[in-house]
Each structure stands twice: as C-alpha cells, then as structure tokens.
Amino acid sequence: MKHLLFILVAFFALAACSSYTSFNQPEIVNDDTTELATKEPTDSTEYELLILDVGFENWFATRNMPATAHSNTYYKNWNQRYVIEWNIKHSQGHPYFENHIYYDPFVDYGFDVNYKLYHYFQFVEEKTGVILVQRGR
C-alpha cells in the first residue's frame, strides 16, 4: 500500500502545483505604470492517477469495460462511497488499507481519473476479498 501513498501524493501534488485563478480577481501588472487587470476564469488543472499496485494495469487491461458505460457522476458517486469505506478500514488498522485517501467530493478530477479509480477499487475488492461497498442485488 506504500505504492498507493505515492500515487496519492503525486496526485495531490499535481493539484497543489497548479495555479489558482478565480473569476475576475484583480491582478497587479507592473510595467512603467501599475495598472489593474482582470483575468478570465481558467481552470487548467489536470489530474492523473498513477496506480503502482502490482497487477492492476494487467487486470485493468484484460477487463472488457467500456468507459462510456457510465457517466462521470456515476463513477464519482461510487468513488466517494469507496473512499469512505477505505478510510474506515484504514482507521481500523486493516493491513491492506495502510493509507488514508483524500478525495474531495467538490473537486472535479475528470472522467478518466474517476473511471480508473472506480476500477481500482473493484480490483482491490477482487484481490483482497474484502467488499468495500455492498452492491444491491
């Protein structure tokens, strides 16, 4: 699980390194004179999820899972549930869940990250035999 910690640190480091610009916030521009300029809102933050858990990439590649089977909202909602359960297991000292996951439900990580993270949780359930979130039958 040390690999997951590295992944999460890298994941959030990318977010922290991005520039923050809020809508119509004044910015001081210095040349010969000082003037006030406004910037248009830009959110160029991109997230990438790197999973170093042994076997995941092979498992992921061998599954016939069309990415468009569900929406980003679907994956995001499931990821929120999975993260809560993961963190409960972590707080209980479960050996596989060594790291706390910081997943902000108000951040748009994008479709690709949510899709891959959702499938990582599926992989973990299959690999460990520990069901994080019960599915309806």
DAJO-V307764 format. One record per run of one state. SS is the DSSP state (H for helix, E for strand, - for the rest). FROM is the first residue (numbers start at 1). LEN is the number of residues. Records with the same first field share a line. If there is no record, write none. Layout:
SS->FROM-LEN, FROM-LEN
This chain:
-->1-1, 18-8, 31-3, 39-17, 63-4, 70-2, 92-19, 129-9
H->2-16, 56-7, 67-3, 72-20, 111-18
E->26-5, 34-5
